[in-house]
């Protein structure tokens, strides 16, 4: 079948029309059977915990954030590094000076 | 959901409102999960894809121009993710159809028992078993189609979208969608018969 014939066949199946040409009619029968099979698949309910899992995944992708004084929000990893750096700085200043 | 409500939801998503994210998931989870289920290899993979779709949508909402519905945007993301997943599995030579496992029988039993007045679910009816087997066979046949063919078939014949919507989601010309759809329908019938099913 040419691409034009395939396009026409899809439209005929959609409109539940038939073709005069016996060869095309056979192709339409196959396509109709395929469409019926696809339509026979039932809808399944989404898993009950999809929302909870999606929210957890979003949190992981965004990273947890901490509110600082002054309205700043930083990622928890950044916050931890800054705190560690400050502690080390204070330690060296107090022991060396 | 009307257009006004959807615009308000999108505006809240743009502001990174977590409650808007939950609302989006609750509104669209049924459609997106079923789309992913028919495009993927197993319910577990479908769930994973659906979660990824919502997260990706939320994180990239800035790219959403609002020219189409939010559901169309979600469809597009789900399809792109499933394409990427299919390529990844192809590289790992993962045979989709052989490893497809559908809904467990317990789920079907629960569904059958939902209308049962007694508390204890009865034995699985033969008819329901036959239906489940046919569904598994159709799903395995669907998994054997080329990803491009599977996408248009799922969008048109399972999701019931219009050609205009499919064009918007896939970026293909309408003529290409139609010819691909015809080939996919014929291929599904052939694959189903190869699986031992009968369409008579």
Interface residues (C-beta under 8 A of the other chain):
Chain A: X1 X3 X6 X7 X9 X10 X11 X13 X27 X30 X31 X32 X33 X34 X35 X36 X37 X38 X39 X40 X41 X42 X43 X44 X45 X46 X47 X50 X51 X53 X54 X55 X57 X58 X61 X62
Chain B: X18 X21 X22 X25 X26 X29 X30 X32 X33 X34 X37 X38 X43 X47 X50 X51 X52 X54 X55 X58 X59 X103 X134 X135 X138 X139 X141 X142 X153 X154 X157 X158 X175 X178 X179 X181 X182 X183 X184 X185 X186 X187 X188 X189 X190 X192 X197 X199
